[in-house]
Amino acid sequence: MPEHDKDLAIAAYGVAKKYPSAGKDQPRALDGFDLEVARGSVHGLLGPNGAGKTTAVRIMATLLDLDEGTVRVSGYDVVRESRHVRQRIGLVGQYAAVDEELSGRQNLVMFGRLSRLSPRAAQLRADELLEQFGLADTGAKRISAYSGGMRRRLDLAAGLIVAPEILFVDEPTTGLDPAGRRDVWDAIRGLVHGGTTVLLTTQYLEEADQLADRISMLARGRVVAGGTPDELKAQVGQDWLDLVPADQADITRITRLVVPWASGEIHTVNGRVQVPVLNRIESLLGVAAALRDDGIALDDLVVRTPTLDEVFIQLTGAAATDGPGTDEATIPAAETQGVPA
Amino acid sequence: MTTFTAVSDNPADRLRRALADTWTITLRDMQHWRNRPGLMVFGWLFPVLMMVMFIGLLGGAISAATGGSYVNFVMPGAFAMAMFFGLEGTMTAVSLDASKGVTDRFRSLPMSGFAVVAGRCTADMINSVISLFVTVSAGLLFGWRPDAALPAIIAAFALLLLLRFAMLWVGVFIGLKAKSPEAVSAVQLALWPLLFLSSVFIDTATMPRWLGTIAQANPLSATATAARELFGNAGVTGGSWFAENAVLLALAGPALLVIIFLPLSASAYRHLRR
């Protein structure tokens, strides 16, 4: 075990996991998964469905055994010292449910008791959390009668009963309105202020960009890239030239014309041609001149740094979300050169 | 802010914690009852409804044919049925907790794993004692009368609860193994033939001989027949070896189920980690 393990909230090395139900030819759910998370930080674990996020968190939360590798959470081995780990973690979101047939308060008191609080302390803590999350009035209601937002806040409260050292949070704001989303984000930032480490898993890049100090991008069971959001954007190492043609029919001509300046794959997204470029000014001037010479009119031409979405696609070869705005066609640079005139 | 307290590892403390957790889980189930009173009351009345139906529909015909009191014949069967059908409740609750992620929440807490199952067990047994009490009261109302000394009557109730205890472990196992609520519904449907192919409602002597023998070999019949014997109610006539040794079988059958399904359930619970 590396010496600095004790200082890390999470230290996972070489983790491999294959589900017994998986077929012989199916890939492992995790395969060489490494992760280091510093104490008191928000770490985003980002990846598309099936990348292995859930498997990784279930292993770190002692819910699932691993086949290979080691995982230490707060310095304790998740297999051999699972009870110590369980005293120090909280789960929010799809990783662990609350009891729908109980009221919010009954849930919190029960989890408090099972987390070794005395009956009195469990009740006080439940009331404290209901108050903190604006559920004091609805604490006596059954969860099945809660709205989506109330439900999300109770989930968060259930993960916080014993002020965990490490909180695993899964897509905490899915389905919330912007105000609700800000509330949850503020709550999570507040926790980190109090010293809690947060491991946030999400498919939503915006959420990770907003909250995370560092991000690990997961694809096919391993971390394919990591760093601060800015480092990741820089890692892709290029700016983008976005062109919006006045006439959509010109898209093919444009993608052919810009090839000399492209440093990677050219994308077309919603009628917008996106060209990765290495030298922004030279490319901007060159492309503008070439289009003018060819008589192609543009509605817009901008240079910008990459979004996390593009970093993600570049690094994993997969779209991060299926949401609107990412239904794009990727045109490999090599192929565009072969487009006939 | 509340923080966790250091947990000691000595065996006495661990046992005390396991018992406290068991009680917390038991209370949780009893809170479910309070939150859904209608469902609970229906569950407790279900065997009574079945009895009203059978006594009303068939009582006259069967009494006329056999000359005995159908109420005295059928009530011990109804008690056995109430215990046997406890399986449904256990199975459904365990499967719901597993599929909805509540079991995962418990497994992520620093609580005793034993308590998750033991709490379910305690709550279900309390539920079944209530169910038995309701069915017995209804039986007394319909005119059922035990004709035996108190120790025999107590032994009869003990055998009935033993059947329920065995069904509990079958239910925990199926609930943990079932992949979906639909799978549980399929098992529930499969219980009905088991119920009718027994001596619960009908004297097996009235069935074709081969069918009657199978029905008498049904563990449910063993408990029903043993209960009739101990309550001093008229039992099945023309009994096979199974009917002759009903008390022994009513002990051995459920005991065997517990011996098989308790370790299987424990292993299924541990295998949730795989």
Interface residues (C-beta under 8 A of the other chain):
Chain A: Y19 P20 A61 T62 L63 L64 D65 R83 R86 Q87 R88 I89 L91 Q94 Y95 A96 A97 V98 D99 E100 E101 L102 S103 Q106 M110 F111 R113 L114 S115 R116 L117 A121 L124 R125 E128 R142 A158 I161 V162 A163 G194
Chain B: M1 T2 T3 F4 T5 V7 R17 A20 D21 T24 L27 R28 Q31 H32 N35 R36 K100 G101 V102 D104 R105 F106 R107 S108 L109 P110 M111 L272 R273 R274
